């Protein structure tokens, strides 16, 4: 009830908000990416970062570099955009990136890529293949205007390669308008659908339309991580279920969202934890609150811990992103129909990096995160990618961050 005076938008509505900026961006011939060729004519690569200390009091990250693609970049004659996840597969030394294009520009798809970096910077990002995701009926997914009966129009948001297999797992936020809820799908490396993983009942679309329970449209399965021991898959909601609490407001944290743990061997949910997203910033703007904040990605970070990426947008201030480290030993909420304050303990969270302080040109709509190969000196490298929403006012942004370890005590 306290949110009735606010105006909330979905992620896809950012396109309309930025339309003026998109017009100012101008027009031009598309930059075409061919297999094995680098990032397009309008790409920008940042210089390498200044020297950093060998260790710090608390583990942190420093910028190696960033690459930015404009909205006119194409691959195989299709616009490149909507990149909502990134995953490194050491087996073939490639990165896997899913697009959340709802089959509007081409059938649902993911890309494979090679990314080259070292201690001196991020040097190139090269797409080398586009692979279509098949529907359960063995046909390509169709766009909304040609949707088939019984088949959802997907909204892919997360993708990981299953270790030791020729399979991927990818999530869809659902096709609520046509009665399809969120999905967790398994496919072959060439995109052929194999099976659906079961979702906990609370994450499924209710059988009857309800304004008080169930997931919120476009705030569902956004993040995915695979544990270091390769036995566990974690699946994160972007925002709270309706019965679990409100979305974040100015100065007020959001209701707890759910992160579910799966046993990879059985494909079954084992347990679940709650995570409380940040409040929206308190500002002096007279604009209506057109804003959103939630979890856009998660990543394993050693036994018992995850990295959580919170991404937000506020009209008048733009995008922001913050990286947290959380402990996974919080209360098991898997059997709880509603998360009632006082009946559970959410995951503890520690801020590692505000991307606004990382030295980037700008912070865009960052949605994907993976560990890449270590640097020659042993430092871990964190790679991130942004979803440009196929919006002329946004960019596809690749970011490479090197971890600065803690000093011995």
PyMOL commands that set and color helices and strands:
alter all, ss='L'
color gray80, all
select helices_A, chain A and resi 11-17+19-24+144-146+176-178+201-203+242-244+355-357
alter helices_A, ss='H'
color red, helices_A
select strands_A, chain A and resi 7-8+31-33+44-45+60-69+73-75+78-79+87-89+94-98+109-118+121-132+156-161+167-172+183-188+193-196+221-226+232-237+256-263+268-276+290-300+305-314+318-327+349-354+366-372+381-386+396-404
alter strands_A, ss='S'
color yellow, strands_A
deselect
rebuild
show_as cartoon
